Amino acid sequence: MTVWRYPDTLIVHLKRFVFHEFSSTKIDNPVIFPQKNLQLTEFLSGPKNNDLQYDLYSIVCHFGGSNSGHYTSYTRHPINGDWFYYNDETMTQSIPKDEEYSSGYVLFYQKLGSNVKITGGVKCSNCDKLPTTCCIDDTQHDIDPTQLDFYS
């Protein structure tokens, strides 16, 4: 399979469930996926682009079987690059581990060099600007990763 043109945001859905007649099964086989520099040039059938690389920025994980289970996620902060793990109401700073190769269900990649706008509750409370530098003292703002929305 080849693709004519790749998007800035690439979403990969891994087939983790098999439904056959009256039964269903969850597939827990590890799928190794890179966190950095996913190279897709060899699958491009349109105009060649040597800079077709993606970095992983989020993983949705599924634990359990095909009839019930629990979803969690890892998300990389778009400004400082730190990874966070989300499990219901709990958020901890944590890098995805090797076990996620068996529980990863949906992978979100961002093309390197693409323009991503950050919006949401991350503006300076004094000047209402995005979190680059503050209008008052040129200080970097700490951003609560739960308040981020970003779009390409």
Contacts in CASP RR format, 6 or more apart in sequence:
PFRMAT RR
TARGET T0000
AUTHOR 0000-0000-0000
METHOD contacts of the structure
MODEL  1
MTVWRYPDTLIVHLKRFVFHEFSSTKIDNPVIFPQKNLQLTEFLSGPKNN
DLQYDLYSIVCHFGGSNSGHYTSYTRHPINGDWFYYNDETMTQSIPKDEE
YSSGYVLFYQKLGSNVKITGGVKCSNCDKLPTTCCIDDTQHDIDPTQLDF
YS
1 43 0 8 1.000
2 43 0 8 1.000
2 44 0 8 1.000
2 45 0 8 1.000
2 46 0 8 1.000
3 40 0 8 1.000
3 43 0 8 1.000
3 44 0 8 1.000
3 45 0 8 1.000
4 44 0 8 1.000
4 45 0 8 1.000
4 46 0 8 1.000
5 46 0 8 1.000
5 47 0 8 1.000
6 40 0 8 1.000
6 44 0 8 1.000
6 52 0 8 1.000
6 111 0 8 1.000
7 111 0 8 1.000
7 152 0 8 1.000
8 110 0 8 1.000
8 111 0 8 1.000
8 114 0 8 1.000
8 115 0 8 1.000
8 116 0 8 1.000
8 152 0 8 1.000
9 108 0 8 1.000
9 109 0 8 1.000
9 110 0 8 1.000
9 111 0 8 1.000
9 114 0 8 1.000
9 152 0 8 1.000
10 38 0 8 1.000
10 40 0 8 1.000
10 54 0 8 1.000
10 108 0 8 1.000
10 109 0 8 1.000
10 110 0 8 1.000
10 111 0 8 1.000
11 106 0 8 1.000
11 107 0 8 1.000
11 108 0 8 1.000
11 109 0 8 1.000
12 33 0 8 1.000
12 106 0 8 1.000
12 107 0 8 1.000
12 108 0 8 1.000
12 109 0 8 1.000
13 105 0 8 1.000
13 106 0 8 1.000
14 31 0 8 1.000
14 104 0 8 1.000
14 105 0 8 1.000
14 106 0 8 1.000
14 107 0 8 1.000
15 27 0 8 1.000
16 26 0 8 1.000
16 27 0 8 1.000
16 28 0 8 1.000
16 62 0 8 1.000
16 104 0 8 1.000
16 105 0 8 1.000
17 24 0 8 1.000
17 25 0 8 1.000
17 26 0 8 1.000
17 27 0 8 1.000
17 66 0 8 1.000
18 24 0 8 1.000
18 25 0 8 1.000
18 27 0 8 1.000
18 66 0 8 1.000
19 66 0 8 1.000
24 66 0 8 1.000
24 67 0 8 1.000
25 66 0 8 1.000
26 62 0 8 1.000
26 64 0 8 1.000
26 65 0 8 1.000
26 66 0 8 1.000
28 102 0 8 1.000
28 103 0 8 1.000
29 102 0 8 1.000
30 101 0 8 1.000
30 102 0 8 1.000
31 101 0 8 1.000
31 102 0 8 1.000
31 104 0 8 1.000
32 101 0 8 1.000
33 56 0 8 1.000
33 101 0 8 1.000
33 107 0 8 1.000
34 56 0 8 1.000
35 55 0 8 1.000
35 56 0 8 1.000
35 96 0 8 1.000
36 55 0 8 1.000
36 56 0 8 1.000
37 53 0 8 1.000
37 54 0 8 1.000
37 55 0 8 1.000
37 112 0 8 1.000
38 53 0 8 1.000
38 54 0 8 1.000
38 55 0 8 1.000
38 56 0 8 1.000
38 109 0 8 1.000
39 52 0 8 1.000
39 53 0 8 1.000
40 52 0 8 1.000
40 53 0 8 1.000
40 54 0 8 1.000
41 48 0 8 1.000
41 49 0 8 1.000
41 50 0 8 1.000
41 52 0 8 1.000
44 52 0 8 1.000
51 112 0 8 1.000
51 113 0 8 1.000
52 111 0 8 1.000
53 111 0 8 1.000
53 112 0 8 1.000
54 109 0 8 1.000
54 110 0 8 1.000
54 111 0 8 1.000
54 112 0 8 1.000
55 76 0 8 1.000
55 109 0 8 1.000
55 110 0 8 1.000
55 112 0 8 1.000
56 76 0 8 1.000
56 107 0 8 1.000
56 108 0 8 1.000
56 109 0 8 1.000
57 75 0 8 1.000
57 76 0 8 1.000
57 78 0 8 1.000
57 108 0 8 1.000
57 109 0 8 1.000
57 110 0 8 1.000
58 73 0 8 1.000
58 74 0 8 1.000
58 75 0 8 1.000
58 76 0 8 1.000
58 107 0 8 1.000
58 108 0 8 1.000
59 73 0 8 1.000
59 74 0 8 1.000
59 96 0 8 1.000
59 100 0 8 1.000
59 104 0 8 1.000
59 105 0 8 1.000
59 106 0 8 1.000
59 107 0 8 1.000
59 108 0 8 1.000
60 71 0 8 1.000
60 72 0 8 1.000
60 73 0 8 1.000
60 104 0 8 1.000
60 105 0 8 1.000
60 106 0 8 1.000
60 107 0 8 1.000
61 71 0 8 1.000
61 72 0 8 1.000
61 73 0 8 1.000
61 74 0 8 1.000
61 100 0 8 1.000
61 103 0 8 1.000
61 104 0 8 1.000
61 105 0 8 1.000
62 69 0 8 1.000
62 70 0 8 1.000
62 71 0 8 1.000
62 103 0 8 1.000
62 104 0 8 1.000
62 105 0 8 1.000
63 69 0 8 1.000
63 70 0 8 1.000
63 71 0 8 1.000
63 72 0 8 1.000
63 103 0 8 1.000
64 70 0 8 1.000
71 105 0 8 1.000
72 85 0 8 1.000
72 86 0 8 1.000
72 87 0 8 1.000
73 85 0 8 1.000
73 86 0 8 1.000
74 83 0 8 1.000
74 84 0 8 1.000
74 85 0 8 1.000
74 86 0 8 1.000
74 94 0 8 1.000
74 95 0 8 1.000
74 96 0 8 1.000
74 100 0 8 1.000
75 83 0 8 1.000
75 84 0 8 1.000
75 86 0 8 1.000
75 145 0 8 1.000
76 82 0 8 1.000
76 83 0 8 1.000
76 84 0 8 1.000
77 83 0 8 1.000
77 84 0 8 1.000
77 143 0 8 1.000
77 145 0 8 1.000
77 148 0 8 1.000
78 116 0 8 1.000
78 118 0 8 1.000
78 148 0 8 1.000
78 150 0 8 1.000
79 118 0 8 1.000
79 131 0 8 1.000
79 143 0 8 1.000
80 143 0 8 1.000
82 93 0 8 1.000
82 145 0 8 1.000
83 93 0 8 1.000
83 94 0 8 1.000
83 95 0 8 1.000
83 96 0 8 1.000
84 91 0 8 1.000
84 92 0 8 1.000
84 93 0 8 1.000
84 94 0 8 1.000
84 145 0 8 1.000
85 91 0 8 1.000
85 92 0 8 1.000
85 93 0 8 1.000
85 94 0 8 1.000
91 145 0 8 1.000
91 146 0 8 1.000
110 116 0 8 1.000
110 152 0 8 1.000
114 152 0 8 1.000
115 152 0 8 1.000
116 150 0 8 1.000
116 151 0 8 1.000
116 152 0 8 1.000
117 150 0 8 1.000
117 151 0 8 1.000
117 152 0 8 1.000
118 130 0 8 1.000
118 131 0 8 1.000
118 148 0 8 1.000
118 149 0 8 1.000
118 150 0 8 1.000
119 130 0 8 1.000
119 149 0 8 1.000
119 150 0 8 1.000
119 151 0 8 1.000
120 147 0 8 1.000
120 148 0 8 1.000
120 149 0 8 1.000
121 147 0 8 1.000
121 148 0 8 1.000
121 149 0 8 1.000
122 130 0 8 1.000
122 131 0 8 1.000
122 141 0 8 1.000
122 143 0 8 1.000
122 144 0 8 1.000
122 147 0 8 1.000
122 148 0 8 1.000
123 129 0 8 1.000
123 130 0 8 1.000
123 131 0 8 1.000
124 130 0 8 1.000
124 131 0 8 1.000
124 134 0 8 1.000
124 135 0 8 1.000
124 141 0 8 1.000
126 134 0 8 1.000
126 135 0 8 1.000
126 136 0 8 1.000
127 134 0 8 1.000
127 135 0 8 1.000
127 136 0 8 1.000
129 135 0 8 1.000
131 140 0 8 1.000
131 141 0 8 1.000
131 143 0 8 1.000
133 139 0 8 1.000
133 140 0 8 1.000
134 140 0 8 1.000
134 141 0 8 1.000
END
